[in-house]
Amino acid sequence: MNKYNICVVGSGYVGLVTGSCLAELGHRVVCVDSDRKKLSALKAGKIPIYEPGLPEIIKRCRKLGRLHFAASVKEGLNPPGQRADVVFIAVGTPPRADGSADLSAVEAVAEEIAKNIKDYTVVVDKSTVPVETGDWVSRTISRFNKKGVPYDVVSNPEFLSEGTAVKDFLNPDRIVLGVTSARAEKVMRGLYASLPGPVIVTDVKSAELIKHASNSFLATKISFINAVSALCEKVGADVSQVAHGMGLDKRIGPLFLRPGIGFGGFCFPKDLEAFYWISKQKGYDFSLLKAVKDINEFQKSWVIRKVEEKLWNLEGKTIALLGLAFKPHTDDMRFAPSVDIAQMLSQRRVKIRATDPVAMPRAQEMPAMKGVTFCRNAYECVKGADCLVLITEWPQFKDLDLKRAFKIMRTPLLLDGRNLYDPAKARAAGFTYCGVGK
Ligand code: UDX
């Protein structure tokens, strides 16, 4: 297998996982980040994100001399005695106020790449970007590439889920390569040659659309089952049974049919908005995506509706939130439903107690979580509370001793926002139990 010299620009979730895993495959990788603080932490062996398996890979690859960190694109592209064959753009594409993706960081990196490449280079877009970004990156590079150094732009979207990102990288369902030349395709195939999973080669725009369409479709599946769960509650049906019955149809499949208090994270909400926005800009009103978003917003108010139904006046009552991260096995609080829920509760002057196995330090920094009492564990959190709300389905919470929790709570109300608990067991422990869509 050919070993390549790679530069990854942007050492956030996507860039750090991509760079480290490429080094794990045997390539020589330099990860670049302009944030000096993050860079010195990385150089000191401190990993800024919680991602199972990642610290071990970083440690191993650094020891083997295959993974380095640098502060500039120039340095990353031209480390001592080497030259990058491939450069990944993995910088952030945060949402603007109107929902469109802010691509200014991508443009700035493209300019830097153009000014610093010395020989044929494959420029890979790894960040999630709207369709036609590849064209813009290519135009930007040709504008600043005064010496006319040859290059190709490739779209190679990531499909990493937080919490399982390393596993997803090393065992992909598919590798999508949106290319414009056979030369770039050869390099990209070589890069991933040791990975299992089919390689799909497309044009650049189709690759860009595969990413946005996949994430939006998964979000649609979740909103669909959440809408069904609302109907289940109205007629007294059980959404778990409905989802099971639907999911056994191979054309539907069982995954992403788990109802709950809404999806969050830095991908689904932002990609849904950006996909809607780019469709509209191109002259198509993708109204389905708007409905998916609206259902998700409504779903986040499930806790408030239930708690008001069960506890009457909320002012002065204490509510314990178990879990803060947008999903288990991550410390990511971006667009986490817990934040909206905490805000809705504090508007009603509720006393909020909360705990999370790993996301508390990040949650504590958030202005929206001001006034929340953070607790070391679930029992401390539910002590004296009028309601336990399960927000994130961490395994630790699944193992909660419900009888013990019942004894120390003031009012034994359990709102299971992720249908984690067995309703019969919760009721047997003394709780008034409410699950989503049950
Ligand atoms: C997602 C995509 O899965 C991944 O391919 C892409 O690269 C990035 O975006 P991620 O945001 O890490 O990954 O998490 P994911 O596991 O997809 O969950 C997203 C949200 O949907 C979470 O809030 C989760 O709780 C929620 N969800 C997921 C449901 O509510 N129900 C489900 O059935 C599945």
Boltz pocket constraint, residues with backbone or C-beta under 6 A from the ligand:
constraints:
  - pocket:
      binder: B
      contacts: [[A, 158], [A, 159], [A, 160], [A, 161], [A, 162], [A, 163], [A, 215], [A, 218], [A, 222], [A, 255], [A, 256], [A, 257], [A, 258], [A, 259], [A, 260], [A, 261], [A, 262], [A, 263], [A, 264], [A, 265], [A, 266], [A, 267], [A, 268], [A, 326], [A, 327]]
      max_distance: 6.0
